[in-house]
Amino acid sequence: MKRSVTLLLLLLCAVFSGACAISRPVTRLESVVIESNPVVLESKALVLENKLADGDRGQVGAASFYHPGLIGRRTASGDPYNDRAMTAAHRTLSLGTRVRVTNLDNSKYVVVRINDRGPYVRGRIIDLSGRAARALGFVRKGTARVRVEPIT
């Protein structure tokens, strides 16, 4: 009986130590510097095609808004996310930049401050706070076609 228990324990130790030795592929995050701000990309496939150039009249694309479950979490600027603030996330604009966001379906617009990085969903160019999304009138729909223009 003792011998079978000892063999079983040795077998289990061998199995578990072998499982720990198996190497698993790890996805590397790459850091890219854009306009002196580090941006962490999830993969090389993410194309930063939405970067605003100097003199550009704006960027057109889809806007979304933060999930309420993120309230209080830290943004890239270090501020806690506040659903009632007029803030947004953009991939390439400098943190602190103020932008005018216009809903192209109803012509409503808001001015928000960039304080976070994102969105990392293909086709979306900006993530807005809940208050900004309500002001633009697209909370029920979830996304809206917008124009983003930096304010100088």
N, C-alpha and C positions, 0 to 999 in steps of 0.2 A: 504494500500500500504506500509506504513512504517513498519507495523507489519510483512508482508511477507518478506521484505528486511532484517529486523532484524533476522527473523528465518533462512533465507538463509545464512546470515553471521555467525550465531551461528553454523549451520550445517557444513559449510565450515571449521570453526575453529576446530570443533570436528573431522572432517575427517583428516585434516592436522596434528593435534596434535596426533591423533592415529597413523598416518603413521610414525611419527617421533619416536614413542615408539616401533615400530616393530624392533626386533633385527635381524640383518643379520649376517650370519656366516662370520668371517674374517679369511683369510688364514694367518697363522703365518709363518714368515720367521725364520729359525733357523740359528744360527751362530755356525759354526764348526771351530775349530782351527786345522790347518794342517801345520806342519813345522813353527810354530809361526806366521802364517799369517791368519787373519780371512777371511773365505770364507762364503758368504751368499748363502744358498741353497734355491731354490724355493719350494722344497718339500722333504719329507723324501725318496721319491721314487728314487731320483737322487743318483746313486751309484758311488762312486769315485773309480771305478775299475782301472782307468788309472794312478794311482800314481806310480811314478818311485821309485824303491827301490835302495839302495846303491849297486853299482856293476852291475846294470842292464845295458845291452847293448843298451837299447833304448825302445821306445814305438812306436808301429805301430798302425795306425788308419787313420781316415779321417781328412783332414785339410780343412778349409774354410777361407774366408777372410772378413774383415770388409766392410760394405756398405759405399760408399763414403759420404752418408748423415751424418755420424758420425764424420767427420773431425772437429776438434776443441773441441769436447767434452772431458771432463776429464776422464782419465783412472784411474785404481785403485791406481797407483803410484802417481797420481796427475798431471802427464804430460797431456797436450792436445794431442788428437790423431792426428797424422800426417801421412797421406797416403804415403808420400815419405820416411818415416823413416823405418829402418829395425827392426820392433818391432812385438810382438805377445802377445796373451792372452793364458794363461794356467791355469787350475784349481788348481794345487797343487804345482808347482815349485815356489820357492821364487822369489819375484819381484827383478829384476836386474840380474837374471840368464841368461847367454848366452847359447843358444842351437843351434845345427846344425840340420836343417830340410832338409831331403832328399826326393825328389819326387821319389817314387819307380817305376813309369811308365817310366820315362826318365832319371833317375840317376842325375838330376840337384840338387844342394844343395845350401842353404844359411845359414848364421849365423845371428840369430836375438836375441834381448834382450827381456825378458819377462817383460812387464810393465802393464799388465792388467789381470783380471780374466775372465774366460770363456774358451771355449764356453759351453753353457748350452743346447746343442742339443745332444741327445743320439747318441753315435757312433763317435762323433767328439772329437778330442783330442787337437786341437790347432786352434786358429784364427790368421791369419797373416795379416799384413798390405798389402795394395794394391801393393806396390813396391815388397815385398817379394813374393807375389802370382804371379806377372808378371815374376819375375826372375825364379820361379819354373815352369812357363808355364801352369798354370791351370785356368787362369782367365775366359776363354770362357766356360770351363766345369763347373766351380763353386766350385768343391771340388776335392781333390786328395788324393790318398793313400800315406801316408808319414811315415817316421821314424823320431822320435824326440830323439836326444841324447844331454844331458847336456855336456857342455864343462867345464872341470875342470882347 
